[in-house]
Amino acid sequence: MIDFELEPQVLNQLKMYHMVSEQMMRPISRDCDEHEHQKPTQFYDSMWAASAAASNIQIGHDKSKKDEPSKPSAPRRATVLTVLSTEELCWGDAGLYLSTPNPGLGGAAVMAAGTPEQKEHFLKRFKEGKPKWGAMAITEPSFGSDSSAVATTATRDGDNWVLDGNKIFVTAGQMSAEKSEGFVVVWATVDKSAGRAGIKPFVVEHNTPGMTVTRVENKLGIRASDTAAITFDNCRIPLDSILGSAEVRKEGGFKDVMATFDATRPIVAAMALGVGRAALDFVRDFLKQENVAIRYGISPRRLTAVERDFMEMEAQLQAARLLTWRAAWMLDTGKRNSLEASMAKAKAGLAVTLITQKAVELLGPLGYSRKILVEKWMRDAKINDIFEGTQQINMIIIARRILNYSSKELN
Ligand SMILES: Cc1cc2nc3c(=O)[nH]c(=O)nc-3n(C[C@H](O)[C@H](O)[C@H](O)COP(=O)(O)OP(=O)(O)OC[C@H]3O[C@@H](n4cnc5c(N)ncnc54)[C@H](O)[C@@H]3O)c2cc1C
């Protein structure tokens, strides 16, 4: 049973996140956008203190808890709460949200693929105030969408794994790799001849010799967040750095990649919701100031073009939100959500792109100007169609699941 009612306690928390967005993110939003690689350290410090206190912010899902009997009085809802807080914080600034100290996508990979001991270890460390950032590195110069093409190698050498290869476009990669007590989860193959089955995740601690940040990207949007290229050259890590088992089983490792995406796609969809809502709220206030009323409930034939556009924006956002909540709720209740996670991600990417472009359009020259943040939100929006599986890749996954085709039959 899906319950849409949010308890007073959750609503209060959301109010707190809204305050963070309004009072801590928005005031530095433009400056961080203009100066991409300048780090807002004061913001990080405050957010670190705040996120350490807010224990329910989590990215990822503990699969090992799936078989626990559900207690109606205390439903597990970590992902739903994360989705709600993510929307609220990305209403403030999506780039700053991605730079907020937390285990991030790296944490999601630990939750999806780690042993109970590894999860305990990393969560405990997080609760104790370390590591500050987590990143996940799958993409390489030779592939992005086809994540089964991982070429980075992990070779066993005595009591170590040795990583060699190049990763690109790692969100929060620089902060996780070198600037803090962070970690990067690196997907590498332990046996190239095994194909997908040989792909495994490894935790590499910050400042490990052999791990080097070689570039930080200049981007169109989410410019407050660092996106790094990282090279692994004879990078030695302890044997227990592999998440889960080292045994090569059919589809074993790759399933963990997919499980990670099942956990992260609803969160990315929620990021899109936050940006879309920011633009929608701005347009609503603007129209109010201009004395343009949105007349709900009248015949569609009598609507003005502006009313029709605005209602369409609202409907798109709400449709994406409902899909996102469903995907998150399924994860929390131990249901397989690959289809729904891709639906949420694909819909939210489309919705936020449409909403922010319409917002610029409706505001005219003001929308296009840097006096306000709407043009920035339009740039921030597009990443939702690219990372965590592009729009097209998620559409293919949806089609495969609905039509019951394998990845070989439909690609
Ligand atoms: C800002 C940013 C942050 C990122 N963060 C991370 C991160 O933290 N970790 C990480 O590992 N990666 C990250 N990425 C990488 C991102 O996930 C990839 O860029 C993405 O998966 C697309 O891969 P690609 O760049 O190789 O594009 P390609 O796979 O070459 O795709 C190019 C275009 O072709 C389309 N396409 C590809 N295959 C098909 C197909 N079969 N059918 C139809 N269309 C297709 C795609 O949809 C896309 O439009 C990030 C990227 C960016 C830009």
The ligand as an ORCA input file, in Angstrom:
! r2SCAN-3c Opt
* xyz 0 1
  C      28.543     15.947    -15.144
  C      28.687     14.474    -15.287
  C      28.818     13.689    -14.152
  C      28.989     12.307    -14.268
  N      29.181     11.555    -13.124
  C      29.522     10.261    -13.252
  C      29.915      9.492    -12.088
  O      29.874      9.970    -10.943
  N      30.363      8.220    -12.281
  C      30.426      7.660    -13.519
  O      30.850      6.509    -13.614
  N      30.030      8.337    -14.630
  C      29.600      9.627    -14.525
  N      29.252     10.345    -15.654
  C      29.287      9.696    -16.953
  C      27.910      9.452    -17.514
  O      27.266      8.432    -16.783
  C      28.085      9.090    -19.015
  O      28.511     10.266    -19.667
  C      26.815      8.583    -19.593
  O      26.570      7.281    -19.128
  C      26.837      8.564    -21.123
  O      27.941      7.862    -21.576
  P      28.861      8.466    -22.745
  O      29.296      9.791    -22.255
  O      29.906      7.522    -23.137
  O      27.874      8.648    -23.934
  P      27.504      7.572    -25.053
  O      27.219      6.260    -24.445
  O      28.535      7.637    -26.115
  O      26.157      8.187    -25.582
  C      26.116      9.304    -26.479
  C      24.668      9.451    -26.928
  O      24.244      8.250    -27.604
  C      23.099      7.726    -26.971
  N      23.138      6.266    -26.987
  C      24.129      5.460    -26.543
  N      23.815      4.164    -26.704
  C      22.580      4.149    -27.280
  C      21.692      3.112    -27.685
  N      22.011      1.837    -27.549
  N      20.516      3.493    -28.221
  C      20.159      4.784    -28.351
  N      20.968      5.807    -27.986
  C      22.146      5.496    -27.443
  C      23.144      8.243    -25.560
  O      21.868      8.266    -24.965
  C      23.714      9.640    -25.750
  O      22.680     10.517    -26.128
  C      29.012     11.699    -15.550
  C      28.848     12.492    -16.701
  C      28.688     13.842    -16.582
  C      28.539     14.671    -17.841
*
